[in-house]
Amino acid sequence: MPSKVSVDKDLCIACGLCVGTAPSIFSFGDDGKAEAGAVDDEAAAEEAINNCPVAAIKGE
């Protein structure tokens, strides 16, 4: 389970899946693309990583 996540803004298509799955971790930045904050729910972070349609989310 990831304790830290990041979003590759070059890959992100701003579909909102991560924000909908884990709103306490992900939000939209000023550029309209997803940003990652602190991981407070590892299961939700893992779900967002696994379901990102363009594999823009990486976990550590």
C-alpha distance matrix in Angstrom:
0.0 3.8 6.6 9.1 10.4 13.9 16.3 19.0 22.1 24.1 22.1 21.5 24.1 23.5 23.1 21.3 18.7 15.9 18.2 19.1 15.6 14.3 17.5 16.4 14.2 16.4 20.1 23.0 24.6 28.4 28.2 26.9 23.6 20.1 18.8 15.5 15.7 13.7 10.3 11.5 9.5 5.8 6.9 9.6 8.0 6.4 9.9 11.6 10.4 11.4 14.6 15.9 19.3 19.8 16.4 16.9 13.4 11.4 8.1 8.0
3.8 0.0 3.8 5.4 6.8 10.3 13.2 15.9 19.0 21.3 19.7 19.0 21.9 21.3 21.5 19.7 17.6 14.3 16.5 18.1 15.0 13.2 16.0 14.7 11.9 13.9 17.6 20.3 21.6 25.3 25.1 24.1 20.8 17.3 15.7 12.3 12.5 10.8 7.9 10.2 9.2 5.9 8.3 9.7 6.9 6.6 10.4 10.8 9.3 11.5 14.4 14.8 18.4 18.3 14.8 14.6 10.9 8.7 5.1 5.0
6.6 3.8 0.0 3.8 7.0 10.6 13.9 17.0 19.7 22.4 21.3 20.4 23.5 22.5 23.0 20.8 19.2 15.6 17.1 19.0 16.2 13.6 15.7 13.6 11.0 13.6 17.1 20.1 21.0 24.6 25.0 24.3 21.2 17.7 15.3 11.6 10.8 8.2 5.9 8.1 8.6 6.4 9.9 11.0 8.4 9.5 13.0 13.0 12.1 14.8 17.3 17.4 21.1 20.9 17.5 16.6 12.9 10.8 7.3 6.1
9.1 5.4 3.8 0.0 3.8 7.1 10.6 13.6 16.2 19.0 18.3 17.5 20.7 19.9 20.9 19.0 17.9 14.2 15.6 18.1 15.9 13.2 14.9 13.1 9.8 11.7 14.9 17.4 17.9 21.5 21.7 21.3 18.1 14.8 12.2 8.7 8.4 6.8 5.9 9.4 10.3 8.7 11.9 11.9 8.6 10.3 13.4 12.4 11.2 14.5 16.7 15.9 19.5 18.8 15.6 14.0 10.4 8.4 5.7 5.2
10.4 6.8 7.0 3.8 0.0 3.8 7.0 10.1 12.8 15.5 14.6 13.7 16.9 16.2 17.3 15.7 14.8 11.2 13.0 15.7 13.8 11.6 13.3 12.4 8.7 9.4 12.5 14.6 15.3 18.9 18.7 18.1 14.7 11.5 9.4 6.3 7.7 7.9 7.2 10.9 11.2 9.7 12.1 11.1 7.4 9.2 11.7 9.8 8.5 12.1 13.8 12.6 16.0 15.1 12.1 10.3 6.8 5.5 4.4 6.3
13.9 10.3 10.6 7.1 3.8 0.0 3.8 6.7 9.2 12.0 11.7 11.0 14.5 14.1 15.9 14.8 14.6 11.4 13.0 16.2 15.1 13.2 14.3 14.0 10.1 9.5 11.7 12.9 13.0 16.3 15.7 15.5 12.1 9.4 7.3 5.6 8.2 9.8 10.2 13.9 14.4 13.3 15.3 13.8 10.2 11.9 13.8 11.1 9.6 13.3 14.4 12.2 15.1 13.5 11.0 8.2 5.7 5.4 6.6 8.7
16.3 13.2 13.9 10.6 7.0 3.8 0.0 3.8 5.8 8.8 8.2 7.2 10.8 10.7 12.7 12.3 12.5 10.0 11.6 14.9 14.4 13.3 14.1 14.7 11.2 9.2 10.7 10.9 11.1 14.2 12.9 12.6 8.9 6.7 6.1 6.4 9.9 12.4 12.8 16.3 16.4 15.5 16.9 14.8 11.5 13.1 14.0 10.7 9.5 12.9 13.2 10.2 12.6 10.7 9.0 5.5 4.6 6.4 9.1 11.8
19.0 15.9 17.0 13.6 10.1 6.7 3.8 0.0 3.8 5.4 5.5 6.2 10.0 11.1 13.5 14.0 14.6 12.7 14.6 17.7 17.5 16.8 17.6 18.4 15.0 12.7 13.6 13.0 12.6 15.0 12.9 13.1 9.4 8.8 8.9 10.0 13.4 16.0 16.5 20.0 20.1 18.9 20.1 18.1 14.9 15.8 16.7 13.4 11.6 14.5 14.7 11.3 12.6 9.8 8.6 5.0 6.4 7.9 11.2 13.7
22.1 19.0 19.7 16.2 12.8 9.2 5.8 3.8 0.0 3.8 5.4 5.0 8.2 9.1 12.2 13.0 14.5 13.2 14.3 17.5 18.1 17.5 17.6 18.8 15.7 12.8 12.6 11.0 10.1 11.9 9.4 9.9 6.6 7.4 8.2 10.7 14.1 17.3 18.3 21.6 21.9 21.2 22.3 19.9 17.0 18.4 18.7 15.1 14.1 16.9 16.3 12.7 13.5 10.8 10.9 7.3 9.2 11.4 14.6 17.2
24.1 21.3 22.4 19.0 15.5 12.0 8.8 5.4 3.8 0.0 3.8 5.8 8.4 10.6 13.4 15.2 16.5 15.7 17.2 20.2 20.7 20.6 20.9 22.4 19.2 16.3 16.2 14.3 13.5 14.7 11.5 12.1 9.4 10.8 12.0 14.3 17.8 20.8 21.6 24.9 25.0 24.0 24.8 22.5 19.6 20.5 20.7 17.2 15.8 18.0 17.4 13.7 13.6 10.3 10.9 8.0 11.0 12.9 16.5 19.0
22.1 19.7 21.3 18.3 14.6 11.7 8.2 5.5 5.4 3.8 0.0 3.8 6.4 9.2 11.1 13.2 13.8 13.5 15.6 18.1 18.3 18.7 19.5 21.3 18.3 15.4 15.8 14.3 14.5 16.3 13.3 12.8 9.6 10.3 12.2 14.1 17.8 20.5 20.6 23.8 23.3 22.1 22.5 20.2 17.6 17.9 17.8 14.5 13.0 14.8 14.0 10.2 9.8 6.4 7.5 5.3 8.9 11.3 15.0 18.0
21.5 19.0 20.4 17.5 13.7 11.0 7.2 6.2 5.0 5.8 3.8 0.0 3.8 5.6 7.9 9.6 10.7 10.4 12.1 14.6 15.3 15.8 16.2 18.3 15.6 12.4 12.4 10.8 11.5 13.6 10.9 9.6 6.3 7.0 9.6 11.9 15.6 18.6 18.8 21.7 21.2 20.5 20.8 18.1 15.8 16.7 16.1 12.5 12.0 14.1 12.6 8.8 9.0 6.8 8.1 5.5 8.3 11.5 14.9 18.2
24.1 21.9 23.5 20.7 16.9 14.5 10.8 10.0 8.2 8.4 6.4 3.8 0.0 3.8 5.5 8.5 10.1 11.2 12.4 14.3 15.6 16.8 16.9 19.6 17.5 13.9 13.3 11.2 12.5 14.0 11.1 9.1 6.9 8.5 11.9 14.5 18.1 21.2 21.3 23.8 23.1 22.8 22.5 19.5 17.8 18.7 17.4 13.9 14.1 15.5 13.2 9.7 8.8 7.6 10.2 8.6 11.4 14.9 18.1 21.6
23.5 21.3 22.5 19.9 16.2 14.1 10.7 11.1 9.1 10.6 9.2 5.6 3.8 0.0 3.8 5.4 8.2 9.1 9.3 11.4 13.3 14.2 13.8 16.7 15.0 11.3 10.1 7.9 9.8 11.6 9.5 6.5 4.9 6.1 9.9 12.7 16.0 19.2 19.5 21.6 21.1 21.4 21.2 17.8 16.5 18.1 16.6 13.0 14.1 15.8 13.3 10.2 10.3 10.1 12.0 10.1 11.7 15.4 18.1 21.6
23.1 21.5 23.0 20.9 17.3 15.9 12.7 13.5 12.2 13.4 11.1 7.9 5.5 3.8 0.0 3.8 5.7 8.1 8.8 9.6 11.5 13.4 13.5 16.8 15.5 12.1 11.5 10.2 12.9 14.9 13.1 9.8 8.5 8.7 12.3 14.4 17.6 20.4 20.0 21.8 20.6 20.9 20.0 16.7 16.0 17.1 14.9 11.7 13.3 14.3 11.2 8.7 8.5 9.7 11.9 11.0 12.4 16.2 18.7 22.4
21.3 19.7 20.8 19.0 15.7 14.8 12.3 14.0 13.0 15.2 13.2 9.6 8.5 5.4 3.8 0.0 3.8 5.5 5.1 6.1 8.5 10.0 9.7 13.2 12.3 9.1 8.5 8.1 11.6 14.1 13.3 9.8 8.5 7.4 10.7 12.3 15.0 17.6 17.2 18.6 17.6 18.3 17.6 14.0 13.7 15.4 13.3 10.1 12.5 14.0 11.1 9.2 10.4 11.8 13.1 11.9 12.1 15.8 17.6 21.2
18.7 17.6 19.2 17.9 14.8 14.6 12.5 14.6 14.5 16.5 13.8 10.7 10.1 8.2 5.7 3.8 0.0 3.8 5.5 5.1 6.0 8.5 9.6 13.0 12.0 9.5 10.4 11.1 14.5 17.4 16.5 13.3 11.4 9.5 12.1 12.7 15.4 17.4 16.1 17.4 15.7 16.0 14.7 11.3 11.4 12.5 9.9 7.1 9.9 10.7 7.7 6.8 8.5 10.9 11.6 11.3 11.0 14.4 15.9 19.6
15.9 14.3 15.6 14.2 11.2 11.4 10.0 12.7 13.2 15.7 13.5 10.4 11.2 9.1 8.1 5.5 3.8 0.0 3.8 5.4 5.0 5.8 7.3 10.0 8.4 6.2 8.2 9.8 12.9 16.3 15.9 13.1 10.7 7.7 9.4 9.2 11.7 13.6 12.4 14.0 12.6 12.9 12.3 8.8 8.2 10.1 8.4 5.0 7.9 9.9 8.0 7.0 10.0 11.5 11.0 10.1 8.7 11.8 12.9 16.4
18.2 16.5 17.1 15.6 13.0 13.0 11.6 14.6 14.3 17.2 15.6 12.1 12.4 9.3 8.8 5.1 5.5 3.8 0.0 3.8 5.5 5.4 4.7 8.1 7.6 4.9 5.5 7.5 11.1 14.3 14.6 11.7 10.2 7.4 8.9 9.2 11.0 13.2 12.7 13.7 13.0 14.3 14.1 10.3 10.2 12.9 11.3 8.4 11.5 13.6 11.7 10.6 13.2 14.5 14.5 13.0 11.6 14.7 15.5 18.7
19.1 18.1 19.0 18.1 15.7 16.2 14.9 17.7 17.5 20.2 18.1 14.6 14.3 11.4 9.6 6.1 5.1 5.4 3.8 0.0 3.8 5.8 5.8 9.5 10.0 8.4 9.0 10.8 14.5 17.5 17.7 14.4 13.3 10.9 12.7 12.7 14.2 15.9 14.7 15.0 13.5 15.0 13.9 10.1 11.3 13.4 10.9 9.0 12.6 13.8 11.4 11.3 13.6 15.8 16.0 15.3 14.1 17.0 17.6 20.9
15.6 15.0 16.2 15.9 13.8 15.1 14.4 17.5 18.1 20.7 18.3 15.3 15.6 13.3 11.5 8.5 6.0 5.0 5.5 3.8 0.0 3.8 6.3 9.0 9.1 8.5 10.6 13.0 16.5 19.8 20.0 17.0 15.1 12.1 13.3 12.3 13.7 14.6 12.6 12.8 10.6 11.7 10.2 6.5 8.2 10.0 7.4 6.2 10.1 11.1 9.3 10.2 13.1 15.4 14.8 14.6 12.7 15.1 15.2 18.3
14.3 13.2 13.6 13.2 11.6 13.2 13.3 16.8 17.5 20.6 18.7 15.8 16.8 14.2 13.4 10.0 8.5 5.8 5.4 5.8 3.8 0.0 3.8 5.5 5.5 6.1 8.8 12.0 15.0 18.6 19.2 16.7 14.8 11.3 11.4 9.8 10.4 11.0 9.2 9.4 7.9 9.6 9.2 5.5 6.6 9.6 8.5 7.1 10.4 12.4 11.6 11.9 15.3 16.9 15.7 14.8 12.3 14.2 13.7 16.5
17.5 16.0 15.7 14.9 13.3 14.3 14.1 17.6 17.6 20.9 19.5 16.2 16.9 13.8 13.5 9.7 9.6 7.3 4.7 5.8 6.3 3.8 0.0 3.8 5.4 5.2 6.4 9.8 12.8 16.1 17.4 14.9 13.7 10.6 10.5 9.6 9.7 11.0 10.5 10.4 10.2 12.6 12.8 9.2 9.9 13.2 12.2 10.3 13.5 15.8 14.6 14.2 17.3 18.7 17.9 16.4 14.2 16.5 16.2 18.8
16.4 14.7 13.6 13.1 12.4 14.0 14.7 18.4 18.8 22.4 21.3 18.3 19.6 16.7 16.8 13.2 13.0 10.0 8.1 9.5 9.0 5.5 3.8 0.0 3.8 6.1 7.9 11.6 13.9 17.3 18.9 17.0 15.7 12.3 11.1 9.1 7.8 8.2 7.9 7.3 8.1 11.1 12.2 9.3 9.7 13.4 13.4 11.9 14.5 17.2 16.8 16.5 19.9 20.9 19.6 17.9 15.2 16.6 15.7 17.6
14.2 11.9 11.0 9.8 8.7 10.1 11.2 15.0 15.7 19.2 18.3 15.6 17.5 15.0 15.5 12.3 12.0 8.4 7.6 10.0 9.1 5.5 5.4 3.8 0.0 3.8 7.0 10.6 12.5 16.1 17.3 15.7 13.7 10.0 8.3 5.7 5.0 5.9 5.7 7.0 7.8 9.6 11.3 8.6 7.4 11.2 11.8 9.8 11.8 14.9 14.9 14.2 17.7 18.2 16.6 14.6 11.7 13.0 12.2 14.2
16.4 13.9 13.6 11.7 9.4 9.5 9.2 12.7 12.8 16.3 15.4 12.4 13.9 11.3 12.1 9.1 9.5 6.2 4.9 8.4 8.5 6.1 5.2 6.1 3.8 0.0 3.8 7.1 9.4 13.1 13.9 12.0 10.0 6.4 5.5 4.6 6.1 8.7 9.0 10.8 11.2 12.5 13.5 10.3 8.9 12.3 12.2 9.3 11.3 14.4 13.7 12.2 15.4 15.7 14.7 12.4 10.3 12.5 12.8 15.5
20.1 17.6 17.1 14.9 12.5 11.7 10.7 13.6 12.6 16.2 15.8 12.4 13.3 10.1 11.5 8.5 10.4 8.2 5.5 9.0 10.6 8.8 6.4 7.9 7.0 3.8 0.0 3.8 6.5 9.9 11.1 9.2 8.2 5.5 5.4 6.7 8.0 11.2 12.3 13.8 14.5 16.2 17.1 13.7 12.7 15.9 15.5 12.3 14.4 17.4 16.1 14.1 16.7 16.9 16.6 14.0 12.7 15.3 16.2 18.8
23.0 20.3 20.1 17.4 14.6 12.9 10.9 13.0 11.0 14.3 14.3 10.8 11.2 7.9 10.2 8.1 11.1 9.8 7.5 10.8 13.0 12.0 9.8 11.6 10.6 7.1 3.8 0.0 3.8 6.8 7.6 5.5 5.3 4.5 5.8 8.8 10.8 14.3 15.7 17.5 18.1 19.5 20.3 16.8 15.6 18.5 17.8 14.3 16.0 18.9 17.2 14.6 16.5 16.3 16.7 13.8 13.5 16.5 18.1 20.9
24.6 21.6 21.0 17.9 15.3 13.0 11.1 12.6 10.1 13.5 14.5 11.5 12.5 9.8 12.9 11.6 14.5 12.9 11.1 14.5 16.5 15.0 12.8 13.9 12.5 9.4 6.5 3.8 0.0 3.8 5.3 5.3 5.6 6.0 6.0 9.4 11.1 14.8 16.9 19.1 20.3 21.5 22.8 19.5 17.8 20.8 20.6 17.0 18.1 21.3 19.9 17.0 18.7 17.9 18.1 14.8 14.7 17.3 19.0 21.4
28.4 25.3 24.6 21.5 18.9 16.3 14.2 15.0 11.9 14.7 16.3 13.6 14.0 11.6 14.9 14.1 17.4 16.3 14.3 17.5 19.8 18.6 16.1 17.3 16.1 13.1 9.9 6.8 3.8 0.0 3.8 5.4 7.5 9.3 9.6 13.0 14.5 18.2 20.6 22.6 24.0 25.2 26.5 23.2 21.6 24.5 24.2 20.5 21.6 24.7 23.1 20.1 21.3 20.3 21.0 17.5 18.0 20.6 22.5 24.8
28.2 25.1 25.0 21.7 18.7 15.7 12.9 12.9 9.4 11.5 13.3 10.9 11.1 9.5 13.1 13.3 16.5 15.9 14.6 17.7 20.0 19.2 17.4 18.9 17.3 13.9 11.1 7.6 5.3 3.8 0.0 3.8 5.5 8.5 9.8 13.5 15.8 19.6 21.6 24.0 24.9 25.7 26.8 23.5 21.6 24.1 23.7 19.9 20.6 23.4 21.7 18.4 19.1 17.7 18.7 15.4 16.6 19.3 21.8 24.3
26.9 24.1 24.3 21.3 18.1 15.5 12.6 13.1 9.9 12.1 12.8 9.6 9.1 6.5 9.8 9.8 13.3 13.1 11.7 14.4 17.0 16.7 14.9 17.0 15.7 12.0 9.2 5.5 5.3 5.4 3.8 0.0 3.8 6.8 9.2 12.9 15.4 19.1 20.5 22.7 23.2 24.1 24.7 21.2 19.7 22.1 21.2 17.5 18.7 21.2 19.1 16.0 16.7 15.9 17.3 14.3 15.5 18.7 21.1 24.0
23.6 20.8 21.2 18.1 14.7 12.1 8.9 9.4 6.6 9.4 9.6 6.3 6.9 4.9 8.5 8.5 11.4 10.7 10.2 13.3 15.1 14.8 13.7 15.7 13.7 10.0 8.2 5.3 5.6 7.5 5.5 3.8 0.0 3.8 6.6 10.2 13.3 16.9 18.0 20.5 20.8 21.2 21.9 18.7 16.8 19.0 18.3 14.5 15.3 17.9 16.2 12.9 13.9 12.8 13.7 10.6 11.7 14.9 17.5 20.4
20.1 17.3 17.7 14.8 11.5 9.4 6.7 8.8 7.4 10.8 10.3 7.0 8.5 6.1 8.7 7.4 9.5 7.7 7.4 10.9 12.1 11.3 10.6 12.3 10.0 6.4 5.5 4.5 6.0 9.3 8.5 6.8 3.8 0.0 3.8 6.8 10.0 13.4 14.3 16.8 17.0 17.5 18.3 15.1 13.2 15.6 15.2 11.4 12.4 15.4 14.0 11.1 13.0 12.4 12.4 9.4 9.3 12.4 14.4 17.4
18.8 15.7 15.3 12.2 9.4 7.3 6.1 8.9 8.2 12.0 12.2 9.6 11.9 9.9 12.3 10.7 12.1 9.4 8.9 12.7 13.3 11.4 10.5 11.1 8.3 5.5 5.4 5.8 6.0 9.6 9.8 9.2 6.6 3.8 0.0 3.8 6.7 10.4 11.9 14.6 15.6 16.2 17.7 14.9 12.5 15.3 15.8 12.3 12.9 16.4 15.8 13.2 15.7 14.8 13.9 10.6 9.5 11.6 13.1 15.5
15.5 12.3 11.6 8.7 6.3 5.6 6.4 10.0 10.7 14.3 14.1 11.9 14.5 12.7 14.4 12.3 12.7 9.2 9.2 12.7 12.3 9.8 9.6 9.1 5.7 4.6 6.7 8.8 9.4 13.0 13.5 12.9 10.2 6.8 3.8 0.0 3.8 6.9 8.2 11.2 12.4 12.8 14.8 12.3 9.7 12.8 13.8 10.8 11.3 15.0 15.2 13.2 16.3 15.7 14.0 11.1 8.8 10.0 10.4 12.5
15.7 12.5 10.8 8.4 7.7 8.2 9.9 13.4 14.1 17.8 17.8 15.6 18.1 16.0 17.6 15.0 15.4 11.7 11.0 14.2 13.7 10.4 9.7 7.8 5.0 6.1 8.0 10.8 11.1 14.5 15.8 15.4 13.3 10.0 6.7 3.8 0.0 3.8 6.4 9.0 11.2 12.2 14.8 12.8 10.5 14.0 15.4 13.1 13.8 17.5 17.9 16.4 19.8 19.3 17.4 14.7 12.0 12.6 12.0 13.2
13.7 10.8 8.2 6.8 7.9 9.8 12.4 16.0 17.3 20.8 20.5 18.6 21.2 19.2 20.4 17.6 17.4 13.6 13.2 15.9 14.6 11.0 11.0 8.2 5.9 8.7 11.2 14.3 14.8 18.2 19.6 19.1 16.9 13.4 10.4 6.9 3.8 0.0 3.8 6.2 9.0 10.1 13.3 12.0 10.0 13.3 15.3 13.8 14.5 17.9 18.9 18.1 21.7 21.5 19.1 16.9 13.6 13.4 11.6 12.1
10.3 7.9 5.9 5.9 7.2 10.2 12.8 16.5 18.3 21.6 20.6 18.8 21.3 19.5 20.0 17.2 16.1 12.4 12.7 14.7 12.6 9.2 10.5 7.9 5.7 9.0 12.3 15.7 16.9 20.6 21.6 20.5 18.0 14.3 11.9 8.2 6.4 3.8 0.0 3.8 5.6 6.3 9.6 8.8 6.9 10.1 12.3 11.5 12.2 15.3 16.6 16.4 20.2 20.4 17.8 16.3 12.7 12.3 9.9 10.6
11.5 10.2 8.1 9.4 10.9 13.9 16.3 20.0 21.6 24.9 23.8 21.7 23.8 21.6 21.8 18.6 17.4 14.0 13.7 15.0 12.8 9.4 10.4 7.3 7.0 10.8 13.8 17.5 19.1 22.6 24.0 22.7 20.5 16.8 14.6 11.2 9.0 6.2 3.8 0.0 3.8 6.4 9.2 8.7 8.5 11.5 13.2 13.1 14.5 17.1 18.2 18.6 22.4 23.1 20.7 19.4 15.9 15.7 13.2 13.7
9.5 9.2 8.6 10.3 11.2 14.4 16.4 20.1 21.9 25.0 23.3 21.2 23.1 21.1 20.6 17.6 15.7 12.6 13.0 13.5 10.6 7.9 10.2 8.1 7.8 11.2 14.5 18.1 20.3 24.0 24.9 23.2 20.8 17.0 15.6 12.4 11.2 9.0 5.6 3.8 0.0 3.8 5.6 5.5 6.3 8.8 10.1 10.8 12.5 14.5 15.6 16.7 20.4 21.6 19.2 18.6 15.0 15.0 12.5 13.6
5.8 5.9 6.4 8.7 9.7 13.3 15.5 18.9 21.2 24.0 22.1 20.5 22.8 21.4 20.9 18.3 16.0 12.9 14.3 15.0 11.7 9.6 12.6 11.1 9.6 12.5 16.2 19.5 21.5 25.2 25.7 24.1 21.2 17.5 16.2 12.8 12.2 10.1 6.3 6.4 3.8 0.0 3.8 5.5 5.0 6.1 8.6 9.9 10.5 12.2 14.2 15.4 19.2 20.1 17.3 17.1 13.4 12.7 9.8 10.7
6.9 8.3 9.9 11.9 12.1 15.3 16.9 20.1 22.3 24.8 22.5 20.8 22.5 21.2 20.0 17.6 14.7 12.3 14.1 13.9 10.2 9.2 12.8 12.2 11.3 13.5 17.1 20.3 22.8 26.5 26.8 24.7 21.9 18.3 17.7 14.8 14.8 13.3 9.6 9.2 5.6 3.8 0.0 3.8 5.4 5.1 6.2 8.7 9.9 10.6 12.3 14.3 17.8 19.4 16.9 17.4 14.0 13.9 11.6 13.2
9.6 9.7 11.0 11.9 11.1 13.8 14.8 18.1 19.9 22.5 20.2 18.1 19.5 17.8 16.7 14.0 11.3 8.8 10.3 10.1 6.5 5.5 9.2 9.3 8.6 10.3 13.7 16.8 19.5 23.2 23.5 21.2 18.7 15.1 14.9 12.3 12.8 12.0 8.8 8.7 5.5 5.5 3.8 0.0 3.8 5.4 5.0 6.2 8.6 9.9 10.5 12.1 15.6 17.4 15.4 15.5 12.3 13.2 11.6 14.0
8.0 6.9 8.4 8.6 7.4 10.2 11.5 14.9 17.0 19.6 17.6 15.8 17.8 16.5 16.0 13.7 11.4 8.2 10.2 11.3 8.2 6.6 9.9 9.7 7.4 8.9 12.7 15.6 17.8 21.6 21.6 19.7 16.8 13.2 12.5 9.7 10.5 10.0 6.9 8.5 6.3 5.0 5.4 3.8 0.0 3.8 5.4 5.1 6.2 8.7 10.0 10.7 14.5 15.4 12.9 12.6 9.1 9.5 8.0 10.5
6.4 6.6 9.5 10.3 9.2 11.9 13.1 15.8 18.4 20.5 17.9 16.7 18.7 18.1 17.1 15.4 12.5 10.1 12.9 13.4 10.0 9.6 13.2 13.4 11.2 12.3 15.9 18.5 20.8 24.5 24.1 22.1 19.0 15.6 15.3 12.8 14.0 13.3 10.1 11.5 8.8 6.1 5.1 5.4 3.8 0.0 3.8 5.4 5.1 6.1 8.6 10.1 13.6 14.8 12.0 12.7 9.5 9.4 7.7 10.3
9.9 10.4 13.0 13.4 11.7 13.8 14.0 16.7 18.7 20.7 17.8 16.1 17.4 16.6 14.9 13.3 9.9 8.4 11.3 10.9 7.4 8.5 12.2 13.4 11.8 12.2 15.5 17.8 20.6 24.2 23.7 21.2 18.3 15.2 15.8 13.8 15.4 15.3 12.3 13.2 10.1 8.6 6.2 5.0 5.4 3.8 0.0 3.8 5.5 5.2 6.0 8.5 11.7 13.8 11.8 12.9 10.4 11.5 10.9 13.8
11.6 10.8 13.0 12.4 9.8 11.1 10.7 13.4 15.1 17.2 14.5 12.5 13.9 13.0 11.7 10.1 7.1 5.0 8.4 9.0 6.2 7.1 10.3 11.9 9.8 9.3 12.3 14.3 17.0 20.5 19.9 17.5 14.5 11.4 12.3 10.8 13.1 13.8 11.5 13.1 10.8 9.9 8.7 6.2 5.1 5.4 3.8 0.0 3.8 5.5 5.2 5.9 9.6 11.2 9.5 9.8 7.5 9.5 9.9 13.3
10.4 9.3 12.1 11.2 8.5 9.6 9.5 11.6 14.1 15.8 13.0 12.0 14.1 14.1 13.3 12.5 9.9 7.9 11.5 12.6 10.1 10.4 13.5 14.5 11.8 11.3 14.4 16.0 18.1 21.6 20.6 18.7 15.3 12.4 12.9 11.3 13.8 14.5 12.2 14.5 12.5 10.5 9.9 8.6 6.2 5.1 5.5 3.8 0.0 3.8 5.6 5.6 9.2 9.8 7.0 7.9 5.3 6.4 7.2 10.8
11.4 11.5 14.8 14.5 12.1 13.3 12.9 14.5 16.9 18.0 14.8 14.1 15.5 15.8 14.3 14.0 10.7 9.9 13.6 13.8 11.1 12.4 15.8 17.2 14.9 14.4 17.4 18.9 21.3 24.7 23.4 21.2 17.9 15.4 16.4 15.0 17.5 17.9 15.3 17.1 14.5 12.2 10.6 9.9 8.7 6.1 5.2 5.5 3.8 0.0 3.8 5.9 8.5 10.0 7.7 10.0 8.5 9.4 10.1 13.3
14.6 14.4 17.3 16.7 13.8 14.4 13.2 14.7 16.3 17.4 14.0 12.6 13.2 13.3 11.2 11.1 7.7 8.0 11.7 11.4 9.3 11.6 14.6 16.8 14.9 13.7 16.1 17.2 19.9 23.1 21.7 19.1 16.2 14.0 15.8 15.2 17.9 18.9 16.6 18.2 15.6 14.2 12.3 10.5 10.0 8.6 6.0 5.2 5.6 3.8 0.0 3.8 6.0 8.7 7.9 10.0 9.3 11.5 12.7 16.3
15.9 14.8 17.4 15.9 12.6 12.2 10.2 11.3 12.7 13.7 10.2 8.8 9.7 10.2 8.7 9.2 6.8 7.0 10.6 11.3 10.2 11.9 14.2 16.5 14.2 12.2 14.1 14.6 17.0 20.1 18.4 16.0 12.9 11.1 13.2 13.2 16.4 18.1 16.4 18.6 16.7 15.4 14.3 12.1 10.7 10.1 8.5 5.9 5.6 5.9 3.8 0.0 3.8 5.5 5.2 6.6 6.8 9.8 12.1 15.8
19.3 18.4 21.1 19.5 16.0 15.1 12.6 12.6 13.5 13.6 9.8 9.0 8.8 10.3 8.5 10.4 8.5 10.0 13.2 13.6 13.1 15.3 17.3 19.9 17.7 15.4 16.7 16.5 18.7 21.3 19.1 16.7 13.9 13.0 15.7 16.3 19.8 21.7 20.2 22.4 20.4 19.2 17.8 15.6 14.5 13.6 11.7 9.6 9.2 8.5 6.0 3.8 0.0 3.8 5.8 7.9 9.7 12.6 15.3 18.9
19.8 18.3 20.9 18.8 15.1 13.5 10.7 9.8 10.8 10.3 6.4 6.8 7.6 10.1 9.7 11.8 10.9 11.5 14.5 15.8 15.4 16.9 18.7 20.9 18.2 15.7 16.9 16.3 17.9 20.3 17.7 15.9 12.8 12.4 14.8 15.7 19.3 21.5 20.4 23.1 21.6 20.1 19.4 17.4 15.4 14.8 13.8 11.2 9.8 10.0 8.7 5.5 3.8 0.0 3.8 5.5 8.4 11.1 14.4 17.9
16.4 14.8 17.5 15.6 12.1 11.0 9.0 8.6 10.9 10.9 7.5 8.1 10.2 12.0 11.9 13.1 11.6 11.0 14.5 16.0 14.8 15.7 17.9 19.6 16.6 14.7 16.6 16.7 18.1 21.0 18.7 17.3 13.7 12.4 13.9 14.0 17.4 19.1 17.8 20.7 19.2 17.3 16.9 15.4 12.9 12.0 11.8 9.5 7.0 7.7 7.9 5.2 5.8 3.8 0.0 3.8 5.6 7.6 10.8 14.2
16.9 14.6 16.6 14.0 10.3 8.2 5.5 5.0 7.3 8.0 5.3 5.5 8.6 10.1 11.0 11.9 11.3 10.1 13.0 15.3 14.6 14.8 16.4 17.9 14.6 12.4 14.0 13.8 14.8 17.5 15.4 14.3 10.6 9.4 10.6 11.1 14.7 16.9 16.3 19.4 18.6 17.1 17.4 15.5 12.6 12.7 12.9 9.8 7.9 10.0 10.0 6.6 7.9 5.5 3.8 0.0 3.8 6.6 10.2 13.5
13.4 10.9 12.9 10.4 6.8 5.7 4.6 6.4 9.2 11.0 8.9 8.3 11.4 11.7 12.4 12.1 11.0 8.7 11.6 14.1 12.7 12.3 14.2 15.2 11.7 10.3 12.7 13.5 14.7 18.0 16.6 15.5 11.7 9.3 9.5 8.8 12.0 13.6 12.7 15.9 15.0 13.4 14.0 12.3 9.1 9.5 10.4 7.5 5.3 8.5 9.3 6.8 9.7 8.4 5.6 3.8 0.0 3.8 6.8 10.3
11.4 8.7 10.8 8.4 5.5 5.4 6.4 7.9 11.4 12.9 11.3 11.5 14.9 15.4 16.2 15.8 14.4 11.8 14.7 17.0 15.1 14.2 16.5 16.6 13.0 12.5 15.3 16.5 17.3 20.6 19.3 18.7 14.9 12.4 11.6 10.0 12.6 13.4 12.3 15.7 15.0 12.7 13.9 13.2 9.5 9.4 11.5 9.5 6.4 9.4 11.5 9.8 12.6 11.1 7.6 6.6 3.8 0.0 3.8 6.9
8.1 5.1 7.3 5.7 4.4 6.6 9.1 11.2 14.6 16.5 15.0 14.9 18.1 18.1 18.7 17.6 15.9 12.9 15.5 17.6 15.2 13.7 16.2 15.7 12.2 12.8 16.2 18.1 19.0 22.5 21.8 21.1 17.5 14.4 13.1 10.4 12.0 11.6 9.9 13.2 12.5 9.8 11.6 11.6 8.0 7.7 10.9 9.9 7.2 10.1 12.7 12.1 15.3 14.4 10.8 10.2 6.8 3.8 0.0 3.8
8.0 5.0 6.1 5.2 6.3 8.7 11.8 13.7 17.2 19.0 18.0 18.2 21.6 21.6 22.4 21.2 19.6 16.4 18.7 20.9 18.3 16.5 18.8 17.6 14.2 15.5 18.8 20.9 21.4 24.8 24.3 24.0 20.4 17.4 15.5 12.5 13.2 12.1 10.6 13.7 13.6 10.7 13.2 14.0 10.5 10.3 13.8 13.3 10.8 13.3 16.3 15.8 18.9 17.9 14.2 13.5 10.3 6.9 3.8 0.0
